[in-house]
Amino acid sequence: IQMNAEEQHLKRTTRAQVIEWARQLGLGRASGFSVESEADGFLQLMHAYGLGVWYGGAAPALRSVVVLDPQWIVDAIAIVIRDFKLHSLPHIDKVAQKKHHADWKRYRKTGYLSPALLRAFWGAAPSIDASEHNFLATMMQHFSLIVPMRPRGESSTGGSDVELYLVPTMMQPPDEPVSLVPPAGPD
């Protein structure tokens, strides 16, 4: 995997490609195990040692991707979740702020992130291809780094588009303290 990744300058690949490389090396012929199970075992070991990232038991969008450079995921998350005052990314921030000014202000103030702003963040990053946005969003949802919010009445499995993401680590305290006591009536 490392030789192929270096030759092809890959930061990530697919599980199907890893299985094909394993097949070319002769895995699955003599061991009594299928090439798929041997490749999956290898990917689990690689993940356990921190040499790559692969979520074998997760959703298909995560299971099908093998990240050969774990720093790439960290960098992609840090574009979205960061202290904007301390960790400015001028090129990315300028594009996101210009194209989605109202969404930018709301996100910075409240922690509510629009899907359009999320795409703008990653779209302005040269290391992230548009085809990888779904994987990254799914991975962030899997670990509750972003929580999808759908229109009222829509179930999480109803296929409805996400209206907003709640980013728990970016939530700001309210301007006024929230009271749990209902307001007193005139009596």
C-alpha positions as CSV (number, residue, x, y, z in Angstrom):
1,I,0.0,0.0,0.0
2,Q,2.8,2.4,0.9
3,M,4.7,1.8,-2.3
4,N,1.6,2.3,-4.4
5,A,0.6,5.4,-2.4
6,E,4.0,6.9,-2.8
7,E,4.3,6.1,-6.6
8,Q,0.8,7.5,-7.3
9,H,1.0,10.4,-4.7
10,L,-2.1,9.1,-2.9
11,K,-3.4,10.4,0.4
12,R,-6.4,8.2,0.3
13,T,-7.8,5.3,-1.8
14,T,-10.7,2.9,-1.8
15,R,-11.1,-0.5,-0.1
16,A,-11.7,-2.0,-3.6
17,Q,-8.3,-0.7,-4.7
18,V,-6.6,-2.2,-1.6
19,I,-8.3,-5.5,-2.4
20,E,-7.0,-5.3,-6.0
21,W,-3.5,-4.6,-4.8
22,A,-3.7,-7.6,-2.4
23,R,-5.0,-9.8,-5.2
24,Q,-2.0,-8.8,-7.4
25,L,0.3,-9.8,-4.5
26,G,-1.3,-13.2,-4.3
27,L,-3.2,-12.8,-1.0
28,G,-6.2,-15.1,-0.5
29,R,-4.8,-18.0,-2.5
30,A,-3.1,-20.3,0.0
31,S,-4.4,-19.2,3.4
32,G,-7.9,-20.5,3.2
33,F,-9.2,-16.9,3.6
34,S,-10.7,-14.8,0.9
35,V,-8.6,-11.9,-0.4
36,E,-11.3,-9.5,1.0
37,S,-11.1,-10.9,4.5
38,E,-7.3,-10.8,4.4
39,A,-7.3,-7.2,3.1
40,D,-9.8,-6.2,5.7
41,G,-7.7,-7.7,8.5
42,F,-4.7,-5.8,7.2
43,L,-6.7,-2.6,7.1
44,Q,-7.8,-3.1,10.7
45,L,-4.2,-3.7,11.7
46,M,-3.0,-0.6,9.8
47,H,-5.8,1.4,11.5
48,A,-4.8,0.1,15.0
49,Y,-1.2,1.1,14.5
50,G,-2.2,4.6,13.3
51,L,-0.7,4.0,9.8
52,G,-4.0,4.7,8.1
53,V,-7.6,5.2,8.8
54,W,-10.3,2.7,7.9
55,Y,-13.7,2.2,9.6
56,G,-14.6,-1.4,8.6
57,G,-17.7,-1.6,10.8
58,A,-19.1,1.8,9.9
59,A,-21.5,3.1,7.2
60,P,-20.7,2.2,3.6
61,A,-19.5,5.8,2.9
62,L,-16.8,5.3,5.6
63,R,-16.1,1.6,4.9
64,S,-15.3,2.2,1.3
65,V,-12.5,4.8,1.9
66,V,-9.0,4.1,3.2
67,V,-7.1,7.1,4.3
68,L,-3.4,6.6,3.8
69,D,-2.5,10.0,5.4
70,P,-4.3,10.4,8.8
71,Q,-3.1,14.0,9.0
72,W,-5.4,14.8,6.0
73,I,-8.5,14.1,8.1
74,V,-7.2,16.2,11.0
75,D,-6.5,19.1,8.6
76,A,-10.0,18.8,7.0
77,I,-11.7,18.8,10.4
78,A,-9.6,21.8,11.5
79,I,-10.9,23.8,8.6
80,V,-14.3,23.6,10.1
81,I,-13.7,23.3,13.9
82,R,-11.2,25.8,15.2
83,D,-10.7,29.0,17.1
84,F,-11.0,31.4,14.2
85,K,-9.1,34.1,16.1
86,L,-6.1,31.9,16.8
87,H,-6.1,29.7,13.6
88,S,-6.9,31.9,10.7
89,L,-6.9,30.3,7.2
90,P,-7.0,33.5,5.1
91,H,-7.6,31.9,1.7
92,I,-10.3,29.6,2.9
93,D,-12.0,32.1,5.2
94,K,-12.0,34.8,2.5
95,V,-13.8,32.5,0.0
96,A,-16.3,31.2,2.6
97,Q,-17.0,34.7,4.0
98,K,-17.5,36.3,0.6
99,K,-19.8,33.6,-0.8
100,H,-21.8,32.9,2.3
101,H,-21.6,36.0,4.5
102,A,-24.8,35.5,6.5
103,D,-24.0,31.8,7.1
104,W,-20.4,32.7,8.1
105,K,-21.7,35.2,10.7
106,R,-24.3,32.8,12.1
107,Y,-21.7,30.0,12.3
108,R,-19.1,32.1,14.1
109,K,-21.8,33.5,16.5
110,T,-23.9,30.4,17.2
111,G,-22.2,27.2,16.0
112,Y,-24.9,26.5,13.4
113,L,-23.3,25.5,10.1
114,S,-25.1,25.5,6.8
115,P,-24.2,22.7,4.3
116,A,-23.3,25.4,1.8
117,L,-20.8,26.9,4.1
118,L,-19.4,23.5,4.9
119,R,-18.9,22.8,1.2
120,A,-17.3,26.3,0.8
121,F,-14.8,25.6,3.5
122,W,-13.7,22.3,2.0
123,G,-14.1,23.6,-1.6
124,A,-11.5,26.3,-0.9
125,A,-9.0,23.8,0.4
126,P,-6.7,22.6,-2.3
127,S,-6.1,19.2,-0.6
128,I,-9.8,18.3,-0.5
129,D,-11.6,17.1,-3.7
130,A,-15.3,17.7,-4.1
131,S,-15.8,13.9,-4.3
132,E,-14.5,13.6,-0.7
133,H,-17.0,16.0,0.9
134,N,-19.5,13.3,1.6
135,F,-16.9,11.0,3.2
136,L,-15.7,13.8,5.5
137,A,-19.3,14.9,6.4
138,T,-20.3,11.3,7.1
139,M,-17.1,10.7,9.2
140,M,-17.7,13.9,11.2
141,Q,-21.4,12.9,11.8
142,H,-20.3,9.4,12.9
143,F,-18.2,10.9,15.6
144,S,-20.7,13.6,16.5
145,L,-18.4,16.4,15.5
146,I,-21.3,17.8,13.4
147,V,-24.9,16.9,14.1
148,P,-27.3,17.1,11.2
149,M,-30.6,19.1,11.8
150,R,-33.4,18.4,9.4
151,P,-36.7,20.3,8.8
152,R,-39.4,19.6,11.4
153,G,-41.3,16.4,10.7
154,E,-38.5,14.8,8.8
155,S,-37.0,11.6,10.3
156,S,-33.2,11.1,10.2
157,T,-33.8,8.2,7.8
158,G,-36.3,10.0,5.7
159,G,-33.8,11.0,3.2
160,S,-34.4,14.7,3.7
161,D,-31.6,17.1,3.1
162,V,-29.8,18.5,6.1
163,E,-31.0,22.1,6.8
164,L,-28.2,22.9,9.2
165,Y,-25.4,21.2,11.1
166,L,-25.0,21.9,14.8
167,V,-21.3,21.9,15.7
168,P,-21.2,21.3,19.4
169,T,-17.6,22.5,20.0
170,M,-18.4,25.8,18.2
171,M,-21.5,26.6,20.3
172,Q,-21.4,29.9,22.0
173,P,-23.0,30.8,25.4
174,P,-26.2,32.8,25.0
175,D,-26.1,36.6,25.4
176,E,-28.5,36.2,28.3
177,P,-28.7,33.4,30.8
178,V,-31.4,30.9,30.0
179,S,-34.0,30.4,32.7
180,L,-35.5,27.0,33.2
181,V,-38.4,28.5,35.2
182,P,-41.3,29.5,33.0
183,P,-42.1,33.2,33.0
184,A,-44.6,34.3,35.7
185,G,-48.1,35.2,34.7
186,P,-49.7,38.5,35.6
187,D,-51.2,36.9,38.8
